[in-house]
Amino acid sequence: MQNANCMIDYKKILSGGDLRSTGQSDILAQTIFDQESFDRLFTLLFDDNRIIVMRAVDAIEKITLHHPEFLTTHKKEIIHLSESAFNKELVWHLALLIPRLQLTDKDFHKEYRIIKSWATNSNNSRIVRVNAVQALFEMIQQNNNLQKDFSQVLAAIQRENIPSINARIKKIRARLATG
C-alpha cells in the first residue's frame, strides 16, 4: 500500500502569499510522521522560491521537535546549508535544527563557530540572533567545555542592549542557574 502522503503536493500547500506568513506549514507539519514523507518535504529546502523554502524549513523545524531522527540522513545537507544560507528565514530555522543533529566532534565545533557568528553579527536579524543564542545554549548542553566561551558570547551580546535578545539571554541564564 502506497503512503497517502505521497499524493500530497507539498509545494502547492506551501506556496502563495508572502514572507510575512508561514501559510499552511503548521498544518503540513502535522501530517508528516514517517521518513519518506519528511524526505520529500526536505527537498523543498533547495527550491528556487524563497517562500517555499521558508515554509518548508518552518515545517521541518516543527516536525523535528518530536522526531529529530528524521534529520539523520540529511546531516550533510544541513551542514552545507549552514555554510551557504543567506536568507534570514532559512538561517533562523537552521540555527534551531543544527543542535538536533548527531555531529562528529569536528562538525560540532565547526557548527558552533557558524552559529556563534550568526549570534554575534549585529547585521543579522534579531530573530536569527535570538535563535542562534538558543542554539548555542542547546549545544553547550551537549558539550560543556564551551561554557566559558558561551558566557563570554552572552555578555558581549547583552551589552548591545537589544530587548528581544536580552529577554532570551535572561531565560537562558535562569536555566543555567537552575542546573
N, CA, C and O of each residue as an XYZ file, in Angstrom:
716
protein
N       0.842     -1.187      0.000
C       0.000      0.000      0.000
C       0.885      1.249      0.000
O       1.803      1.373      0.810
N       0.600      2.147     -0.900
C       1.410      3.356     -1.031
C       1.016      4.375      0.049
O      -0.161      4.516      0.381
N       1.990      5.061      0.576
C       1.782      6.080      1.588
C       0.878      7.176      1.015
O       1.163      7.726     -0.049
N      -0.206      7.490      1.722
C      -1.150      8.510      1.263
C      -0.493      9.878      1.162
O      -0.924     10.718      0.372
N       0.548     10.105      1.957
C       1.259     11.382      1.918
C       1.978     11.611      0.599
O       2.302     12.750      0.262
N       2.236     10.531     -0.161
C       2.889     10.670     -1.463
C       2.008     11.412     -2.446
O       2.499     11.966     -3.430
N       0.732     11.426     -2.191
C      -0.225     12.070     -3.081
C      -0.315     13.577     -2.824
O      -0.791     14.322     -3.681
N       0.131     14.021     -1.670
C       0.012     15.427     -1.293
C       1.087     16.249     -2.010
O       2.259     15.876     -2.032
N       0.667     17.368     -2.591
C       1.592     18.278     -3.265
C       2.083     19.309     -2.239
O       1.457     20.349     -2.035
N       3.203     18.998     -1.607
C       3.738     19.872     -0.557
C       4.009     21.277     -1.080
O       3.726     22.264     -0.401
N       4.546     21.360     -2.264
C       4.899     22.663     -2.834
C       3.651     23.537     -2.992
O       3.677     24.733     -2.701
N       2.586     22.933     -3.447
C       1.338     23.685     -3.619
C       0.815     24.164     -2.267
O       0.356     25.300     -2.148
N       0.880     23.314     -1.258
C       0.404     23.669      0.079
C       1.212     24.832      0.659
O       0.665     25.681      1.363
N       2.499     24.870      0.364
C       3.380     25.871      0.960
C       3.482     27.161      0.147
O       4.083     28.132      0.607
N       2.912     27.184     -1.036
C       3.067     28.358     -1.906
C       2.014     29.423     -1.622
O       1.060     29.203     -0.876
N       2.214     30.568     -2.231
C       1.271     31.677     -2.121
C       1.602     32.615     -0.984
O       2.344     32.275     -0.064
N       1.040     33.791     -1.068
C       1.248     34.779     -0.020
C       2.642     35.381     -0.063
O       3.276     35.444     -1.116
N       3.105     35.818      1.088
C       4.421     36.450      1.150
C       5.193     35.955      2.365
O       4.720     35.104      3.118
N       6.375     36.498      2.539
C       7.286     36.041      3.586
C       6.825     36.372      5.010
O       7.414     35.895      5.980
N       5.797     37.171      5.131
C       5.305     37.512      6.472
C       4.406     36.424      7.051
O       3.997     36.507      8.209
N       4.097     35.404      6.251
C       3.187     34.355      6.687
C       3.816     32.980      6.522
O       4.523     32.719      5.548
N       3.551     32.111      7.480
C       4.023     30.733      7.363
C       3.034     29.879      6.585
O       3.235     28.675      6.430
N       1.963     30.502      6.096
C       0.999     29.783      5.273
C       0.442     28.570      5.998
O       0.004     28.665      7.145
N       0.462     27.435      5.325
C      -0.084     26.206      5.896
C       1.013     25.259      6.390
O       0.799     24.050      6.478
N       2.182     25.810      6.711
C       3.278     24.948      7.164
C       2.927     24.210      8.451
O       3.350     23.068      8.636
N       2.164     24.838      9.346
C       1.742     24.171     10.585
C       0.885     22.942     10.286
O       1.076     21.872     10.865
N      -0.048     23.123      9.382
C      -0.950     22.025      9.013
C      -0.162     20.898      8.360
O      -0.359     19.725      8.676
N       0.735     21.266      7.446
C       1.544     20.258      6.772
C       2.413     19.498      7.778
O       2.534     18.275      7.696
N       3.008     20.209      8.713
C       3.870     19.579      9.719
C       3.111     18.509     10.503
O       3.695     17.504     10.908
N       1.837     18.721     10.713
C       1.029     17.776     11.482
C       0.666     16.512     10.696
O       0.105     15.570     11.256
N       0.987     16.495      9.402
C       0.639     15.323      8.577
C       1.826     14.409      8.306
O       1.666     13.349      7.702
N       3.013     14.809      8.748
C       4.231     14.061      8.408
C       4.715     13.277      9.621
O       5.121     13.841     10.637
N       4.656     11.947      9.475
C       5.024     11.056     10.571
C       6.025      9.983     10.168
O       6.342      9.105     10.971
N       6.526     10.037      8.940
C       7.455      8.997      8.505
C       8.604      9.629      7.726
O       8.502     10.750      7.228
N       9.697      8.879      7.636
C      10.913      9.382      6.994
C      10.687      9.705      5.521
O      11.192     10.714      5.027
N       9.943      8.870      4.819
C       9.720      9.088      3.387
C       9.028     10.431      3.120
O       9.437     11.176      2.230
N       8.000     10.728      3.878
C       7.288     11.997      3.713
C       8.190     13.168      4.115
O       8.211     14.206      3.453
N       8.926     12.985      5.196
C       9.857     14.025      5.638
C      10.904     14.289      4.558
O      11.221     15.444      4.273
N      11.435     13.241      3.964
C      12.444     13.391      2.911
C      11.899     14.179      1.719
O      12.608     14.996      1.131
N      10.649     13.930      1.371
C      10.020     14.682      0.276
C       9.938     16.160      0.630
O      10.235     17.023     -0.196
N       9.535     16.445      1.858
C       9.457     17.828      2.314
C      10.846     18.460      2.325
O      11.004     19.614      1.928
N      11.836     17.726      2.768
C      13.195     18.248      2.884
C      13.731     18.738      1.538
O      14.488     19.708      1.496
N      13.354     18.089      0.451
C      13.839     18.505     -0.873
C      13.454     19.947     -1.186
O      14.114     20.606     -1.989
N      12.399     20.434     -0.562
C      11.937     21.800     -0.839
C      12.862     22.869     -0.251
O      12.711     24.051     -0.559
N      13.813     22.465      0.590
C      14.789     23.438      1.089
C      15.695     23.943     -0.029
O      16.411     24.930      0.141
N      15.662     23.269     -1.157
C      16.516     23.640     -2.285
C      15.701     24.228     -3.438
O      16.200     24.355     -4.557
N      14.467     24.580     -3.163
C      13.590     25.179     -4.165
C      14.065     26.598     -4.483
O      14.722     27.238     -3.663
N      13.732     27.074     -5.664
C      14.108     28.434     -6.069
C      13.223     29.505     -5.423
O      13.596     30.678     -5.380
N      12.067     29.106     -4.929
C      11.112     30.046     -4.364
C      11.386     30.216     -2.866
O      11.254     29.270     -2.089
N      11.763     31.415     -2.481
C      12.119     31.709     -1.090
C      10.965     31.427     -0.120
O      11.197     30.995      1.009
N       9.734     31.668     -0.555
C       8.569     31.409      0.294
C       8.428     29.917      0.566
O       8.161     29.507      1.695
N       8.609     29.108     -0.473
C       8.521     27.646     -0.322
C       9.594     27.175      0.658
O       9.312     26.380      1.554
N      10.814     27.661      0.490
C      11.931     27.264      1.360
C      11.627     27.646      2.802
O      11.806     26.834      3.710
N      11.170     28.874      3.020
C      10.892     29.345      4.377
C       9.824     28.491      5.041
O       9.967     28.110      6.203
N       8.776     28.194      4.328
C       7.678     27.421      4.916
C       8.063     25.953      5.103
O       7.653     25.315      6.074
N       8.849     25.426      4.170
C       9.308     24.030      4.313
C      10.203     23.898      5.534
O      10.042     22.958      6.312
N      11.143     24.818      5.720
C      12.044     24.723      6.870
C      11.289     24.976      8.172
O      11.645     24.421      9.211
N      10.259     25.802      8.126
C       9.421     26.011      9.304
C       8.734     24.696      9.698
O       8.722     24.322     10.871
N       8.168     24.006      8.713
C       7.523     22.707      8.985
C       8.548     21.696      9.486
O       8.270     20.941     10.418
N       9.726     21.675      8.874
C      10.786     20.747      9.276
C      11.206     21.003     10.717
O      11.400     20.062     11.487
N      11.343     22.254     11.076
C      11.732     22.595     12.439
C      10.687     22.096     13.428
O      11.038     21.574     14.486
N       9.410     22.249     13.099
C       8.333     21.791     13.984
C       8.289     20.266     14.077
O       8.112     19.712     15.162
N       8.448     19.600     12.958
C       8.410     18.129     12.933
C       9.544     17.551     13.769
O       9.347     16.599     14.524
N      10.735     18.135     13.628
C      11.904     17.560     14.286
C      11.986     17.887     15.777
O      12.874     17.387     16.468
N      11.087     18.705     16.273
C      10.979     18.865     17.724
C      10.670     17.517     18.357
O      11.176     17.187     19.430
N       9.831     16.743     17.678
C       9.413     15.431     18.190
C      10.100     14.272     17.477
O      10.132     13.153     17.990
N      10.647     14.540     16.301
C      11.307     13.490     15.506
C      12.668     13.965     14.986
O      12.864     14.061     13.775
N      13.608     14.262     15.890
C      14.925     14.720     15.422
C      15.635     13.661     14.576
O      16.506     13.996     13.774
N      15.275     12.397     14.744
C      15.903     11.318     13.972
C      15.647     11.465     12.476
O      16.406     10.918     11.676
N      14.602     12.185     12.076
C      14.333     12.391     10.650
C      15.457     13.194      9.979
O      15.634     13.128      8.763
N      16.207     13.943     10.777
C      17.308     14.759     10.231
C      18.557     13.943      9.927
O      19.424     14.402      9.184
N      18.663     12.757     10.481
C      19.888     11.964     10.398
C      20.412     11.822      8.975
O      21.600     12.031      8.729
N      19.548     11.474      8.048
C      20.004     11.262      6.660
C      20.285     12.569      5.936
O      20.788     12.561      4.812
N      19.968     13.676      6.563
C      20.150     14.986      5.916
C      21.249     15.821      6.570
O      21.367     17.017      6.302
N      22.047     15.192      7.422
C      23.075     15.921      8.174
C      24.022     16.696      7.252
O      24.278     17.878      7.485
N      24.535     16.050      6.224
C      25.480     16.732      5.321
C      24.826     17.915      4.622
O      25.447     18.963      4.443
N      23.578     17.744      4.230
C      22.873     18.836      3.552
C      22.655     20.020      4.496
O      22.798     21.173      4.090
N      22.311     19.737      5.745
C      22.104     20.816      6.714
C      23.414     21.539      6.994
O      23.447     22.767      7.076
N      24.483     20.782      7.140
C      25.801     21.402      7.347
C      26.158     22.278      6.152
O      26.635     23.400      6.321
N      25.929     21.771      4.957
C      26.210     22.563      3.755
C      25.348     23.833      3.733
O      25.845     24.915      3.419
N      24.072     23.703      4.063
C      23.197     24.880      4.094
C      23.677     25.892      5.129
O      23.601     27.099      4.895
N      24.165     25.417      6.259
C      24.636     26.347      7.293
C      25.822     27.176      6.801
O      26.042     28.296      7.261
N      26.569     26.622      5.877
C      27.743     27.317      5.328
C      27.380     28.258      4.191
O      28.145     29.167      3.870
N      26.205     28.043      3.574
C      25.884     28.803      2.369
C      24.585     29.604      2.437
O      24.339     30.439      1.567
N      23.765     29.374      3.430
C      22.468     30.056      3.500
C      22.646     31.551      3.715
O      23.505     31.983      4.483
N      21.838     32.318      3.040
C      21.892     33.765      3.229
C      20.516     34.363      3.508
O      20.429     35.484      4.011
N      19.448     33.648      3.197
C      18.115     34.157      3.522
C      17.859     33.976      5.013
O      17.974     32.875      5.551
N      17.513     35.073      5.661
C      17.377     35.048      7.125
C      16.358     34.028      7.604
O      16.526     33.445      8.675
N      15.295     33.801      6.819
C      14.268     32.850      7.244
C      14.820     31.427      7.302
O      14.440     30.646      8.174
N      15.701     31.099      6.389
C      16.329     29.784      6.398
C      17.336     29.700      7.548
O      17.381     28.698      8.262
N      18.129     30.732      7.722
C      19.164     30.735      8.753
C      18.564     30.597     10.146
O      19.083     29.839     10.965
N      17.472     31.321     10.431
C      16.951     31.250     11.798
C      16.394     29.877     12.124
O      16.390     29.471     13.286
N      15.922     29.155     11.110
C      15.467     27.782     11.354
C      16.648     26.806     11.404
O      16.639     25.862     12.194
N      17.647     27.027     10.576
C      18.837     26.170     10.624
C      19.475     26.221     12.010
O      19.941     25.206     12.527
N      19.489     27.404     12.598
C      20.067     27.534     13.945
C      19.383     26.586     14.924
O      20.029     26.030     15.813
N      18.090     26.406     14.761
C      17.360     25.518     15.669
C      17.500     24.048     15.287
O      17.356     23.172     16.140
N      17.776     23.770     14.024
C      17.915     22.382     13.570
C      19.284     21.792     13.909
O      19.373     20.617     14.265
N      20.316     22.562     13.808
C      21.680     22.051     13.960
C      21.913     21.355     15.306
O      22.539     20.295     15.326
N      21.437     21.903     16.429
C      21.650     21.183     17.697
C      20.929     19.834     17.766
O      21.220     19.028     18.650
N      20.021     19.588     16.871
C      19.288     18.306     16.852
C      20.030     17.227     16.077
O      19.607     16.071     16.059
N      21.120     17.593     15.444
C      21.911     16.637     14.667
C      22.886     15.889     15.562
O      23.337     16.409     16.583
N      23.205     14.664     15.167
C      24.273     13.910     15.817
C      25.561     14.258     15.061
O      25.831     13.703     13.996
N      26.340     15.169     15.614
C      27.518     15.691     14.932
C      28.796     15.048     15.456
O      28.908     14.718     16.637
N      29.755     14.877     14.551
C      31.084     14.473     14.985
C      31.679     15.643     15.766
O      31.171     16.761     15.688
N      32.729     15.397     16.503
C      33.363     16.462     17.268
C      33.809     17.601     16.349
O      33.621     18.775     16.669
N      34.394     17.249     15.216
C      34.860     18.260     14.253
C      33.685     19.089     13.729
O      33.758     20.317     13.701
N      32.600     18.421     13.312
C      31.427     19.136     12.804
C      30.768     19.969     13.895
O      30.294     21.076     13.642
N      30.742     19.427     15.106
C      30.145     20.151     16.218
C      30.837     21.504     16.406
O      30.175     22.536     16.519
N      32.158     21.492     16.437
C      32.900     22.740     16.657
C      32.760     23.694     15.477
O      32.688     24.910     15.661
N      32.721     23.151     14.285
C      32.526     23.991     13.095
C      31.149     24.647     13.134
O      31.024     25.844     12.877
N      30.125     23.875     13.452
C      28.765     24.417     13.507
C      28.608     25.394     14.668
O      27.899     26.393     14.545
N      29.255     25.116     15.779
C      29.222     26.045     16.909
C      29.781     27.405     16.467
O      29.205     28.447     16.782
N      30.899     27.389     15.739
C      31.501     28.645     15.258
C      30.560     29.383     14.304
O      30.432     30.606     14.372
N      29.908     28.641     13.422
C      28.978     29.266     12.469
C      27.816     29.912     13.226
O      27.470     31.068     12.985
N      27.230     29.158     14.132
C      26.086     29.685     14.881
C      26.519     30.856     15.763
O      25.778     31.826     15.923
N      27.699     30.764     16.322
C      28.232     31.877     17.125
C      28.351     33.131     16.261
O      28.054     34.233     16.721
N      28.782     32.966     15.023
C      28.900     34.133     14.126
C      27.523     34.718     13.822
O      27.376     35.934     13.706
N      26.513     33.853     13.692
C      25.150     34.357     13.477
C      24.676     35.145     14.696
O      24.052     36.197     14.558
N      24.973     34.637     15.880
C      24.519     35.283     17.120
C      25.198     36.625     17.351
O      24.572     37.561     17.850
N      26.455     36.723     16.997
C      27.222     37.926     17.318
C      27.241     38.967     16.202
O      27.710     40.086     16.412
N      26.744     38.621     15.036
C      26.747     39.557     13.901
C      25.568     40.513     14.027
O      24.417     40.118     13.842
N      25.856     41.762     14.341
C      24.800     42.751     14.552
C      24.033     43.079     13.276
O      22.988     43.727     13.338
N      24.530     42.646     12.128
C      23.810     42.856     10.868
C      22.715     41.813     10.646
O      21.857     41.993      9.782
N      22.739     40.736     11.411
C      21.706     39.712     11.279
C      20.406     40.192     11.912
O      20.407     41.053     12.793
N      19.303     39.623     11.451
C      18.012     39.976     12.033
C      17.984     39.534     13.495
O      18.749     38.661     13.904
N      17.122     40.126     14.250
C      17.018     39.777     15.671
C      16.530     38.350     15.841
O      16.941     37.667     16.779
N      15.666     37.891     14.959
C      15.189     36.508     15.063
C      16.336     35.536     14.824
O      16.461     34.539     15.535
N      17.170     35.816     13.838
C      18.341     34.971     13.599
C      19.202     34.944     14.850
O      19.640     33.879     15.284
N      19.442     36.091     15.419
C      20.334     36.183     16.575
C      19.751     35.501     17.805
O      20.472     34.808     18.523
N      18.459     35.686     18.060
C      17.814     35.025     19.205
C      17.880     33.511     19.032
O      18.223     32.792     19.971
N      17.555     33.025     17.839
C      17.585     31.577     17.610
C      19.007     31.038     17.674
O      19.225     29.912     18.121
N      19.967     31.829     17.234
C      21.365     31.397     17.310
C      21.821     31.306     18.772
O      22.525     30.367     19.145
N      21.426     32.262     19.585
C      21.755     32.210     21.016
C      21.132     30.963     21.641
O      21.778     30.262     22.421
N      19.876     30.692     21.293
C      19.207     29.495     21.799
C      19.948     28.235     21.355
O      20.135     27.307     22.141
N      20.364     28.212     20.100
C      21.093     27.050     19.567
C      22.412     26.845     20.294
O      22.772     25.714     20.619
N      23.130     27.918     20.549
C      24.395     27.800     21.283
C      24.146     27.224     22.675
O      24.902     26.377     23.150
N      23.085     27.687     23.318
C      22.726     27.150     24.634
C      22.479     25.644     24.544
O      22.968     24.876     25.373
N      21.725     25.234     23.543
C      21.444     23.805     23.379
C      22.722     23.023     23.087
O      22.872     21.880     23.520
N      23.625     23.636     22.362
C      24.885     22.963     22.036
C      25.770     22.806     23.267
O      26.436     21.782     23.420
N      25.786     23.804     24.145
C      26.645     23.647     25.333
C      26.069     22.609     26.293
O      26.779     22.112     27.167
N      24.793     22.281     26.136
C      24.227     21.190     26.928
C      24.848     19.860     26.498
O      24.904     18.907     27.276
N      25.311     19.810     25.250
C      25.945     18.609     24.707
C      27.456     18.616     24.925
O      28.084     17.559     24.972
N      28.037     19.809     25.059
C      29.482     19.932     25.221
C      29.763     21.072     26.195
O      29.878     22.231     25.797
N      29.869     20.734     27.439
C      30.036     21.738     28.484
C      31.399     22.418     28.449
O      31.607     23.405     29.154
N      32.332     21.913     27.642
C      33.650     22.548     27.523
C      33.548     23.949     26.923
O      34.482     24.742     27.035
N      32.429     24.251     26.296
C      32.249     25.555     25.660
C      31.504     26.550     26.553
O      31.160     27.647     26.114
N      31.262     26.169     27.788
C      30.506     27.009     28.725
C      31.137     28.394     28.883
O      30.428     29.401     28.854
N      32.439     28.455     29.048
C      33.105     29.744     29.250
C      32.955     30.614     28.001
O      32.633     31.798     28.100
N      33.187     30.029     26.838
C      33.034     30.775     25.593
C      31.602     31.282     25.452
O      31.373     32.434     25.084
N      30.645     30.410     25.749
C      29.236     30.785     25.644
C      28.912     31.949     26.580
O      28.198     32.872     26.189
N      29.420     31.916     27.790
C      29.189     33.011     28.741
C      29.754     34.323     28.220
O      29.144     35.379     28.393
N      30.910     34.260     27.585
C      31.519     35.462     27.001
C      30.675     35.996     25.840
O      30.512     37.206     25.686
N      30.143     35.084     25.031
C      29.271     35.476     23.914
C      28.030     36.175     24.462
O      27.640     37.236     23.973
N      27.417     35.579     25.473
C      26.221     36.184     26.061
C      26.512     37.579     26.606
O      25.731     38.508     26.398
N      27.629     37.722     27.299
C      27.985     39.022     27.879
C      28.175     40.073     26.789
O      27.714     41.206     26.928
N      28.847     39.700     25.715
C      29.086     40.645     24.619
C      27.779     41.057     23.947
O      27.562     42.234     23.661
N      26.920     40.085     23.700
C      25.646     40.384     23.041
C      24.754     41.210     23.963
O      24.078     42.136     23.515
N      24.755     40.879     25.229
C      23.896     41.578     26.184
C      24.240     43.067     26.261
O      23.359     43.896     26.490
N      25.510     43.406     26.071
C      25.938     44.809     26.112
C      25.319     45.628     24.977
O      25.271     46.856     25.054
N      24.848     44.957     23.929
C      24.203     45.685     22.821
C      22.836     46.217     23.238
O      22.287     47.112     22.595
N      22.293     45.664     24.313
C      21.037     46.117     24.898
C      19.860     46.067     23.903
O      19.150     47.055     23.718
N      19.674     44.923     23.283
C      18.543     44.700     22.380
C      17.506     43.900     23.164
O      17.771     42.760     23.545
N      16.337     44.474     23.411
C      15.351     43.837     24.305
C      15.010     42.379     23.961
O      14.987     41.535     24.857
N      14.747     42.072     22.704
C      14.350     40.696     22.355
C      15.477     39.702     22.612
O      15.230     38.588     23.073
N      16.692     40.094     22.319
C      17.836     39.206     22.541
C      18.126     39.089     24.041
O      18.405     38.000     24.542
N      18.058     40.213     24.748
C      18.304     40.178     26.187
C      17.249     39.366     26.928
O      17.546     38.747     27.949
N      16.026     39.364     26.423
C      14.981     38.545     27.047
C      15.331     37.059     26.937
O      15.144     36.299     27.888
N      15.838     36.652     25.775
C      16.238     35.249     25.611
C      17.447     34.935     26.492
O      17.506     33.873     27.112
N      18.400     35.844     26.546
C      19.579     35.637     27.384
C      19.164     35.498     28.846
O      19.711     34.664     29.568
N      18.208     36.305     29.286
C      17.726     36.227     30.665
C      17.144     34.837     30.951
O      17.412     34.256     32.002
N      16.359     34.313     30.025
C      15.781     32.969     30.195
C      16.876     31.907     30.241
O      16.823     30.978     31.047
N      17.860     32.055     29.374
C      18.966     31.088     29.333
C      19.771     31.148     30.624
O      20.117     30.110     31.189
N      20.068     32.343     31.086
C      20.829     32.477     32.339
C      20.057     31.854     33.505
O      20.658     31.247     34.392
N      18.740     32.002     33.507
C      17.925     31.387     34.568
C      18.022     29.868     34.497
O      18.122     29.195     35.523
N      17.992     29.338     33.291
C      18.115     27.871     33.135
C      19.499     27.400     33.541
O      19.640     26.339     34.148
N      20.521     28.176     33.212
C      21.884     27.808     33.610
C      22.032     27.829     35.129
O      22.740     27.000     35.701
N      21.365     28.778     35.776
C      21.467     28.899     37.231
C      20.781     27.736     37.957
O      21.194     27.339     39.047
N      19.732     27.200     37.336
C      18.999     26.108     37.981
C      19.551     24.740     37.626
O      19.111     23.718     38.152
N      20.514     24.738     36.731
C      21.190     23.500     36.541
C      21.113     22.788     35.298
O      21.707     21.719     35.160
